[in-house]
Amino acid sequence: MRISPFSVTIAFIFVALLSSPAPPVNALGSSSTIAVSYATGTVCGILAGHPLQEIQCYRQGHTINLQPQVSYEAISGGQSFFCGLRSGGFSLLCWDTTFNASFRPKRIYYSDRVGLTDLTVGNAQVCALEASSGGVKCWRGERGGSMFPTPEVGSEFQKITSGRGFTCGILKNNSRVLCWGVSAVGAEIQRQFGNLSMSSLVAGDSHACGLTDTGILVCKGNNDTGQLGFPSGSAFEFSGLALGANHTCAIQRRNGTVECWGGGTKLSEFGSQHIKNVSFESIVAGLDFICGLTSRNLSVICWGPGWTGKRTSGSIFPLEMIIPGPCVEASCSVCGMYPNSEVLCDGSGNICKSCEFELPIPLPLPILPPQPSEGLQPNSPASPAPNRLLLAFLIVGSIGLFAGICSIGYCLWTGVCAFFDKQIYDSAQPNVSRANANSFTVIDNGSNVQVSKSPSIKRQSSLALRRQRSGPSSRPVGDRAENFSLSELAAATNMFSLENKIGGGSFGTVYKGKLADGREVAIKRGETGSRIKKFQEKEIAFDSELALLSRLHHKHLVGLVGFCEENDERLLVYEYMSNGSLHDHLHSKNNIVESSNILNSWKMRIKIALDAARGIEYLHNYAVPPIIHRDIKSSNILLDANWTARVSDFGLSLMGPDSNQEYMSTRAAGTVGYIDPEYYVLNVLTAKSDVYGLGVVLLELLTGKRAVFKEEVEGALPIGIVDYAVPQITVGELWRVLDMRVGPPEANEAEAVELMASIAMHCVKLEGKERPTMTDIVANLERALALCEESRASISSTSFSIISE
């Protein structure tokens, strides 16, 4: 019998899969970092950016910081109370939220030996899992009520969730649903789920929904108002779930937005227009309203017909920034770390991203049609479809195998594997003149300015052009990165004294230094310490910056002078940027007034935007291979002695996909407020992720506001600059958000500022395909700068347009 190459490949992948551990899957459920006590309209969350991850609540116009002020890892709410699980899981506390209560804590569990996890609260009961065994503990939350029953001895669960009078869980041994409690609803839900193997489960008032092992959404229980009738059944379509009395809502994986069904005649009120394009980290439900934690600025929004008289308008709370997951000391190597998690945890750990199924990437491999017995029926209890699931794993496995082979091949071909054996890093740059950006035209169309590219700019993305180096170089051809000793750099910084500290970077602290030959430099020193995880992160960031900057030279990129690698010490030496970061000039208190008027000019702000855009354009279009920065923000745009802006900090940067690809799959990284929401939700990185970050920087230049900020009024809420500025720009009221420190634009600057605002608005579109390319942005910013220098008469007589992409 002849065996095809395809069969051999599949067999090889199958053996590899069998020898590899299965990826852990965190089930979805009621345990979260936000909670609602629905009968009293109380909303609570675990605070981010504090030394302690304490709980803050909002009720009837009042914000309350709860006692005791300790760190919590999860909270969950019931009818008129909610509970919190302390970090580590060894203590469980609950708070009464009725109007005559003063939020006094009541401890219902404590142990110095058995920790709890997966806290879940129904209308009156409280349940949690023993972390070590998977056994269940339950308590009755209602005053004077009897103890809530627990499942039979020996039952071990992966996950549990609670509804009104019942609790259900997914068993460890067979992934089936088991329910118990004081209500008959639980038994009926268990019967309907039957033999389905589930990976997640969330309960509502009288129904439950979850994902099967193959990613199909299944809902069982009461269906009086259509709460079981989810709109589609595609695999891996939904992630987070929230179920109320007669409605169901889910977060769509593709963009993080919320879709709801059921609700009877009030369904439309669950789909508030105010949250239509908002991405969410997680959602929780009251009986007839929904609350969610936004991805953009980690604020809480509630909406729905039952939300305390607010109806569907979408109510944002005066809570501080809420943490998107528990801060843990454990490694996040399996599924990745949440962006900026060390800052959100204030150095007390990291937030690990949940291990959800990844959407399979299609491959040009023949897929055999399924046999009749393989057809998956989502609502059928006896249809696990093992062959289709196996095929899915084979496809995903083949992707990993192919990527690994390509990585090894590329490594050997380019010599990157042995890169750090070298002590001197050569880097040369051919002198190729920049393509003419003036082929782009602009039309005077009032204040409604739109950004896009012309056919000539589209042609610049060709493979030939992307393999060129261009732009004036700030350093000569054949330049070399120097290898410094630790003693040299210690002497240059006065033993890394606090007086010489000027900032921080992707893996350490930055010091100003003066070398023995008189050169002023900035020296980034990786954090010292014995923790293995910290050292590995420092090593990765060090390697990334050294590998990239040693071969990149452009006048709008911060230049690398040299490096030091001794024992556990990792240091990088850069050109010194004497005028600091754009962030400091925009956001340090009274900085512009006290230090210099240089940024009090719209022309100067547009020039800085153009400088930064040119640096990023170089990375995207002319570096070989192209580079995606991944952390574009105002603190990574530095200003040299001539006030030329340069892009810095390449610790998170990655080499982009090949010229014939548009994206690559990688775990999201970046900074809250700047990170591309599409990248964060889908873990699919494109050059348009840098475009989003630059769009936020442009809005900072226009408004003078931080990426996430609070207005200086009592009870102000944290708001993202995109949510603050874009609606005003869209309706033609840019003047309402302009930075008043600069003053109103003069006649010859007004259209230039409008043009930059329109560019920014397009850069922060929710979907990457709707954003312009960096070449488009550079061409339009060049035109904006030219407008600042033209007389009003010449503007009136010139025909110019911006064509929508």
N, C-alpha and C positions, 0 to 999 in steps of 0.2 A: 504494500500500500504506500502510495506517495504522500508525504507530509508536506503541506505548504509552508512557506516561510512565515506566513501570518500565524499559523497554528503554533509553530515553534516559539514565536515571539510571545503570544498569549500565554503559552505554558510557562515560559520563563518568568513572565511578570506574575503569574499566579503563584509560582513557588516563592518568588520574592515577597509577595504579599503575605503568604502564610508564615514566613519566617520573621515578619515585622510585627511589632505590637500594634494593636488597633488603636486609632486615635481616640482619646477620651472625648466624650460629648457631655457638655453641661446642659441638663434639661432646663427648659423654661419653667416659670412658675410664679408664685405669689411673693416669694422672698425677693426684696428689692432694696434700693436705697431711697425710694420715695414711697409714701403710704398715705392713704386717706381713711379717716374715720367718717363714714358717709352720713350718719345720722346727724352729726354736728357740724358738717362742712369743714372739718379740720384737715389740713394738708401738712405733712411733715417730710423732712428730708435730712440726709446725713451731709454735713457741710464739707466742702472741699477747701484745700489750701490752709487748713488750720493744723497746729501741732497735734490736736486731738480731733478725731472725726466724730464730733458731737452732733446732737440732734437739734434742729430748729423747726418750730411749727408756726403755722398761720391759722388763726381762727377769728372770724368776725372782726376783721380790721386790725387785729393785734398780732405782732410777731413775738414768739416766746422761745427763749433758749432753755432747754430742759436740763434738769438735774437728774442724776449726777452728771457732771461734765467729764465724761470718759469717752473712749473711742468705741464706736459701734460698727459692726460689719453688715448688718441687715435689719430692716424694719418691715412690719406688715400690719395692716389696719383692719379693724372689724367695725361693728355697728356704732359703738360709742366709746371705743377704746382702741389703742394700738400698742404693739409690743416691739421691743428692740433687743437684738442679740449682741452682747458685748463682743468686741474683737477677741478672738480666741475661742469663743463659744462656751465659756465656762459659767456664764451668768446670763439670765433672761429676766428682763424687767418689762412691766406694762404700765401705761398711764391712762387714767380715766379722762375723757374729753368732754363730758357733759358740762353744761354751762355753769353749774355751781361748783365744779371741780377746779382745783388749782394745779393740775398736772403734777400731782405728787407721785413719785415712782413707787411701784409695788414689785418687789422681787419675788418671782414665782419659781425660780430654779437657781441653784448654785451648786457647783461641784468643782473640786480641784483635781479630779481625775477623769471624768467623762465629759467631753466637750460636745456641744450641740451644733447642728448646721441646718440649713434649709427651713428656717422659721416660716410658718404659715398660719394666718389667722382667718377664721370664718366669721360669721356674724357674731358668734359668742365663744367659740372654742379656740384654743391655742394648741398647736402641735409643732413638733420639731423632730428631726432625726438625730440619733446618736452618731456622731461622726465616725467612730471606730467600727460600729457593728451594723449600722443601717437600720437598727430598731427604732420604733416610734415611741415618743412620750407625748401625752396630750393632757391638757388642763381645761377646766370649764371657766370661761371668762365671765359669764353672766352672774350677777349678784345672787347669791342664795341657790344657784343651780347645782345640780349633781355633777359628779366627775364625768367628763366626756370619755366614752369607751375607747379602747385601743384595739388594734387587730390582734389576731391570735399570736401566741408566743412563737417565736422562730421566724416570723415574717421579716424579711430584710428588703429595704427599699432603696432605689436610686434617687427618687424624688417624690415629694408629696405636695398636695395643694388642697385648699379648703373652700367649701361653699357654705350655704345656709344649712346648718345642722348635719353636714356630712364632710368627710375628708377622704380623698382618694390618693393613691400612690402607684408608682410604677415599680414592680417587683424586680429585684436584682437578678433572679435566676432565669426568668423567661420574658421579661419586659412587658408583662401583661398588667392590666389595670385591676387593682383591688380597692374597694371602697368600704367604709364603715361609718357609724355615727348614730344619731337619734332620729334621722329622717329616712324615709323609704326611698327618697330620690337617689341616694347613693347606690343602693342595691340595683335600681333600674339602670343607672348609668353604667355600672359594672357589667350588667347583663348585656347591654347594647354594645359595649366595646368587645366583649367576647374574647376571642383568641388573638386579637390584633397585637402586634408587637409595637410598642410605643417608645419614642425617644424623649417626648416632652408631654406635659399635661398641665392645664390651667382650669380651675373651676370657677363658675359663676354662682348666681343665686340658685339655679336649679338645672344647670347644664354644664358640660365640660368639653373643652377642645384641646387638641394636641397634635403633634406631628408623629407619623409612623416612622419606623426605621428607614423607610425609603423616602422620607421628606414630604409625604402627602398629608395635608391637613384633614383631620377627622373631627367632627363635632357630634356629641350624643346627649340625650336628656330631653328636657322640655323644649318644645318648638312652637309655642303658642303664637309668637310674633315673628317667626322666621329666623330666630337667632342661630339655628343650625345650618341655614342655607347660605353657606359661604359662596362668593361669586365665581370662583374658579377652583380648579383642583390640580394645578401644575405643581410638580415637585419643587420643594425648596423655595416656594414663592413668598412665604411669610416667615417671620421670626417671632418677635415679641407679641404676646396675646394679653388681652384684658377683657374679662367677661362680667357683665352686670346682671340686673334682674331679667331683662328681656332683650339685650343687645350683645353683640360681640364685636370687638375691634382687634385689628392686627397690624403690625408694622410690616410694610412691604420691604423685602430684602433689597430690591434694586435701587431704592432711593431713600429709604427710611421714613417715608410718609405713612400716614395711618389711613386704613380703610375699615369701615364699619358696616355691619348688616344686622337685620332684625330691627327691633325698636318700634315696630308697628308704624303708626301714623307719624311718629316723631323721629323717624330715621334720619330725615334731612338735618335735624338739629344736632346729630352726632357728627355730621360732616361739615363743621363750621368752615366758612371761607377763610377765616383768619388762620387756620392751621393747614390749609390745602397744600401749600408747598413747604411746610416745615418738616425737617427730619428729626426723628426722635431716637434717643438711646433706649428708653423703656417707657412703658405705659402701665397704669393701674386704673381700676374701675371702682366707682361707687355704684349704687343701685341704678342710677340713671344719669351718670355723668362720667367723664374720662379725664384723667390727668396724665401728663407726659413730661419727661425730661428731655429738653431739646438738645440736639447734637451741637448746634451752632455756638451756644454760650452756656450750656448746662443750667438753664433756668427752667422753672416749672410753669406749665400752662394747663389750665383746666377749662373744660367746655362741656356743653350738653344741656338738655332741657331741665335737668334737676340741679344744676349748679347754682345754689343759693341766690337765685334771682338774676344771675348774670346771663342766663340763657346761653345762646350759642356764640356770643361775641368773642370768646377766647380770653380768659382772665389770667394775666401774668402776675405772679406773686412777689411781694417784697421779701422773698427769702434770698439768702446769699447763694453763691454758686454751690450746686449740689454735686456730690461725687458720683460718677457713673458706675462704680463697682467697689467692692471692699479692697482696702489696702492690705496687702499681704507681703510677708517677707520671702515667701517661696519664689523660686525662679519661674519666669513666664516663657520659658524657651519653647514650649510646645505650640501654643497658639498666639504668642506675641503679646506685647505690652501695649496698653492704651497710651495714645500720644500724650506726652507731657505729664505722665502719671506721677513722677517723683515730685513735681511741683504741686499737683493736686493733693498728694498725700503729705506734703510738707516734709519730705525726707523720711517718713515713717514707714516706708514700704512702696510697693508698686501695685498698679491695678492691672490685672491680667485680662486680656480680651477673652470672651467666651468662645469655646471651640464649637462653632456651628459648622454644618456641612458647607463646603464650598461648591459653587455652581460649576459643573463640569465644563471644561473648555472643549469644543467640538474638534475631533481629529478626522483626517481624511482616511479612516479605516473602514473596511466593510463591516457592517453590523447586520447580523442575520435576523430575519423577521422572527418575532416570538411565536412559540407554539400556542395553540388555543388555551392550554392550561396555564400559560404564563400571564394572561391578561390580569392587570391589577384593578380590582374594584374597591375604591376607597371605603365604601360603606359596608363591605362584606367582611365578616369576621374571619373568614378562612381564605385569605388571598395574600400571602406574604410575598409572592413573586420573587423567589430566590434567584432565578436565572437572570432576571433583569437587574437585580441588585448586584449580583456578581459581575455582570457585564459593566455596570457603572464603576465598580471598584477597579476592574481591569483597565478601563479607559483612563481613569484618574491615575492609576499606577503607571501606565505607559507614559503618561505625560511627565511624571516625576523621573522615570528612567531616561526618557529622551532628553529632559532638561539637564540631568546629571551628566550624560554623555557629552552633550553640547558644552557644558561648563568645563569639563575636563579638557575637551578638545581646544576650546578657546584659551584655557589657561596655558596649555602646552604650546599653542601656536604663538601666543603673544609674549610668553615668558613671564607672565604675571606671577606664576607659582614661585619662581625664584627671585622675585622682584626685590625682596627685602634682604637678600644676601648681599646686595650691592651697597657700597658705602657712599657713592656719589650718584646723584640722579640727573642724568642728561635730559634735556628737553629743548627741542628746536621747533621753530614755527615758521613755515613758509610765509612770505609776504604776498598776500593776495588782496587786491582792493575789494572793498565792500560793495555789494550790489547796490544799484541806484534805487533808494527808497522813494525818490521823488516821482516815480512812475505811478504812485498812488494819488488819486484825486479826491478832492473834498468839495461838496456842494453846499452853498449857503442856503440852508433850509430852516431858517429861524432857529429856535432853541432846540428843536427836535433833531438831535444829531445822533447818527448811528454809525457803528464801526464795522468794518469788514475788510475783505481783501479783494484785490483786482486779479485778473488772470496772470499778470506778470509776476505778482507776488506768489501765487500758487506754484508757478514754475520754479521758484527759488527753492522749493522743498525737494527738488529732484535729488537722486542719489549722488550725482556728480558734485553738485554744489555742497551737499552736506559733508562731503569728504575733504572740503577745503578748510583752511584756516584763514580767517580774515579779521579785519579791524586793526587799527594801529596798535602796536604792541608797546607796553611800557618797559620792556626789558629786551636786551639784544638777543639775537639768535645764538643758540649754543650755550645759554646760561646754565649754571649748575647750582643745585641745592646743597648747601654746606652741611657737614656733619660736625655739630658742636659737642663739646664735653659738658657734663653737668656742672662742673666747677666754673666753666666760662659763663654759663647762663646764670648761675647763682650769684657770681660777682656782678654781672650786668644788672641784676634786680635787687642788689643789696640783700642777698639771701632770701629772696622772695618775700620782702617785707610788705606789711599792710599798706605802707605809704605808696608803694609801687603798684598796688592792685588797681586795675582799671576796668574790670568786668569779668564776665564768664562766657564760656562757649559750650559746644556740644558735649565735651567730655572733661572740662576742667576750668581752672581759673586763669585769667589773662593778666599779665603784668607788663608794665612799661619797663624797658631795659635799654641800657646804653652799652654797646659792645666795646671791646678794647680799642678798636680802630675808630671809635667815635660815632658809629652808626646808631641811630635810634630805632629800636625794634619793639614789637609786641610779642611777648612770649606766652604761649598757652601751655600750661602745665596740667597734665592729667591728674585727677584726684588720687591721692595716695591712700593706702589702706590695704588691709590683708584680705578683705572679702573677695572671694573668687569671682562672684558675679560682677562686682564693680570693676575688677581688673579686666574681665573679658569685654565689658562694654567700652572701657577706655581704649582697649587694644583695637577694637573694631573701628571706633571713631578716628583714632590715630592713623590706622592703616588707610582708611577711606580718604582722609584729607591729604595724607602724604602721597598716595597713589595718584590722586587727581591733580592737586595743585603743582606737583613737580613737573607736570607736562602742560599746564594751562597758563598762558600768559596773555593778558588783555588789560587794557588800561582801566576797564571797569570791573575787574576782579582784584581782590586783595592778593598781592604777590607773596609767594613763599620764599623766605630767605634760606631756611635750613631746618634741621631737626636734631633731636638728641634721643638716643635710645640706650639707656644704661640700666641694667637690672630691671626693676619694676617701674622705673621712671620713663615716661613718654612725654616729650615736649616738642612743640612746633614753634618756629620763629618766623614771624611775618614782618612785612613792611609796616611801619608805625603810621597809623592814621590819626594825625594830630587833632582833628576836629571832631573826633568821637563818632557816635552813632546817630542816625536820623531819629531814632526813638528818643534819645536823650534830649535832642533839640526840640522835638515836638511835645514831649510829655513831662519833662522835668519841670517842677514848679517855677514859673516865671523865668524859665531858662532863656527864652528868646529875648526878652526884654533886658535881662541882666547881662548876658554875654555878648550878643551881637545882633544886629538888625538884618543879618544876611538872609535869614529865612522869612523875613517880613515882606517878601516880594513874591508875587505869584509867578513871575518869570523864573525866579530861582527855584521855586518848588517844582515847576514843570521841568526845568533842566535836571534836577535831581531824579525825578521820575524817569526821564529819558535816559540818563546815565545808567540807572539800575536796569532798565529794560534792555539796553544794549548789552550789558553783561550777561543777562539771562538768555538773550537771543544768541549770543556767542556759544553758550553752553548747549543750547538746543539744536542749533543749525550747523555749527562749524567745528565743534569738538568731535574727535573721532576715537571711539564711538560717541554719540551724543550723550549728554549728562542731564539728569533731572535733579535739581537741587533739593527739593522736598521740604525745605524750611525757610521759604522766603518770608521775611518779616522785617519791620523797620529797625529792629535791633541788630539785624544782620546786614544792614546797608550802612557802610562806614564812609566818612568824609575825610579826604586827605587835606593837606595844607592849602591846596588850591580850591577847596570845596567841590572837588570832583567825587561823585558817589561811586562806591565800589561794593560789589557783593562779596560777602565773607561767610565763613563757617560752613565747611563742606563735610562735616562729620556725619550727616544723614544722607548725603548725596549718593545716587546710584547711577551707573552707566545705563542709559536708556535702551529700549529695544532696537533691533536692527531697523534699517531704513524702510524695509517693506512691512513693518509691523506698526501698530498704533498704540499698543499697550503691553504691559507685563503685569503679572499677578504678584503682589508682594504685600506684606502686612503694613498697615497704615502707620505713618510716623509724621510728626510735625508738632505744631504749637496750637493750643486752643485759641480760637478766634481767627486763625489763618489757614487751618487745614481744610483742604477741599472736601466738602461733605460727600461728594460722589466717591472719592477715593476712600474716605473713612468707611462708608457703608459697604462698598463692594470689594475693597482691598485690590482694586485695579488701578495701577498707576499709569498716567500718561503725562505728557508735557503740559497738558492743560491744568494739571494740579499746581504747577508753579504759576500759571497765569492767574489762578484764583488768589493765591497768596499775594501776588503783585497788585491785584485789584483791591485787596484790603489795604495795602500800603498806599495806593492812590487815594482811597477814601480818607486815610489818616492825613495825608497831605492837604486834602481839601477841607476837612472839618476840624483838624487839630485834636480829634478824639482818639482814644486808645481803641484797639481792636475789640475789646470788651470793657465797658466802663459803666459807671454810675453817675447819674446827674447829681449835682450838688444841692439837692433838696431833701428834706426829711422824708424817709420812706421810699426813696428812689430805688428802682430795680436795676440789676445788672442787665445790660442790653448789648447786643453785638452791633458793631458799626454798620454792618450790611443792613440789618433790620432798621437801623436808625436813619441811614442816609438814602438808600436806594428808593424807598417809596416817595420821598420828596423830590429826588431827581426825576423819577418817572413822570410825575405830574407837573414838571416844569417849575418847581419851586426850590431850585438849588440854593438860592440866596438864604433860605432858612437855616441851612446847615453849614454854610461856609465859616471858616475860622475867622472870627472878628479881630484877632490879633494882627492879621495881615491887612485887614481893611477891605472895602469893596473893590473889585477889580476896576481898573481904569478902562476907558473906551476901547483901547487896543488890546486889552487883556480879557475882556468879558467873554468873547467867543472862544478864546484859548482855554479858559477855565471850564466853560460849558463842554468843550470838546474833551478835556481830560475827564470830566465827570461822566460823560457818556461812555468813554473807554472803560472807566472803572465799573460802571453799571454792567457792561457786557462781560467784563472779566469775571464777575462773581455770579454769573448765571449758574443755576443749580446743576445743569447737565453740561459736561465738558464739551460736547460737540457744538454747543451754542456759543462757546467762548472764542474770541479771536486767537490767532497764533501770535507768538512774540514778534514775528516780522511785521504783522499788521499793526501791533501796538507801537513798535518803534516808528513806523512810518507815520502814524497818526500823531504821536507825541512830537515828532520832528516838525510836523505841520503846526501843532499847537505852539511850539516854541517860536516858530517863524512868525506866527500871528502876533505874538507879544512884541515883536520887533518892527512890525509894519505900522504905517500910519493908518488912521481911520479911513482916509480917502482910498488908499490902495486896497483895503479890505473890501470896501463897497464896490470897487470896480473889478474885483477878482471873483471868478466863478470857481467854487470848490465844493466837493461833496465827500460824504462818507457813505459807502455802500454797505448795506447789511450783509453779513456773512450768510 
